[in-house]
């Protein structure tokens, strides 16, 4: 077993909040590079995924964009 195999996320999907910049963006990229498809959530997330979506798909992984302000309790409620 190798170190890389311990972090293999092939076939998994990761939900990353705040993925448009900073630590969230870095996590989205690291998880994609490890093989995970990404669901990116941000209050300002572009419908097409924007730059982070393009970077994730360039790794061969799928990116699904969701726009939600998680600081707003009503935004996360089912209607």
C-alpha positions in Angstrom: 0.0 0.0 0.0 1.3 3.4 -0.9 0.6 6.8 0.6 -1.2 7.9 -2.6 -3.5 4.9 -2.4 -4.5 6.0 1.1 -5.8 9.2 -0.3 -7.5 7.8 -3.5 -11.0 9.3 -3.8 -11.9 7.8 -7.1 -15.6 7.2 -7.4 -16.3 9.6 -4.5 -18.0 13.0 -4.5 -16.9 15.8 -2.1 -19.0 18.8 -1.0 -16.8 21.8 -0.7 -18.1 25.0 0.8 -16.5 28.4 0.1 -14.9 26.9 -3.0 -14.5 30.1 -5.0 -11.3 31.2 -3.2 -8.8 30.6 -0.5 -8.8 27.3 1.5 -12.0 26.1 -0.1 -10.6 26.5 -3.6 -7.4 24.7 -2.5 -9.5 21.9 -1.0 -11.6 21.5 -4.1 -8.5 21.2 -6.2 -6.7 18.8 -3.8 -9.8 16.5 -3.6 -10.2 16.6 -7.4 -6.6 15.7 -7.9 -7.2 12.8 -5.5 -10.0 11.6 -7.8 -13.2 13.0 -6.3 -15.9 14.8 -8.2 -16.7 18.1 -6.6 -20.0 19.8 -5.6 -18.9 23.4 -5.0 -21.0 25.7 -2.8 -20.6 29.4 -2.4 -22.8 32.4 -2.0 -21.4 33.9 -5.2 -20.8 30.6 -7.1 -21.2 31.1 -10.8 -23.8 28.7 -12.5 -21.1 27.3 -14.8 -18.6 26.8 -11.9 -16.4 29.8 -12.9 -12.6 29.5 -12.7 -12.6 26.8 -10.0 -15.0 24.7 -12.0 -12.8 25.0 -15.0 -9.7 24.0 -12.9 -11.5 21.0 -11.4 -12.8 19.7 -14.8 -9.2 20.1 -16.2 -8.2 17.4 -13.8 -10.8 15.1 -15.4 -13.3 15.3 -12.6 -16.8 16.6 -12.6 -17.8 19.9 -11.0 -21.3 20.8 -9.9 -21.9 24.4 -8.9 -24.5 25.3 -6.2 -25.1 28.9 -5.1 -26.1 29.2 -1.4 -25.3 31.6 1.4 -24.7 29.2 4.3 -24.7 32.2 6.7 -28.4 32.7 5.9 -30.4 30.0 7.8 -33.4 30.3 5.5 -31.2 29.7 2.4 -30.4 26.2 3.6 -34.0 25.3 4.4 -36.1 23.1 2.2 -39.2 24.8 0.9 
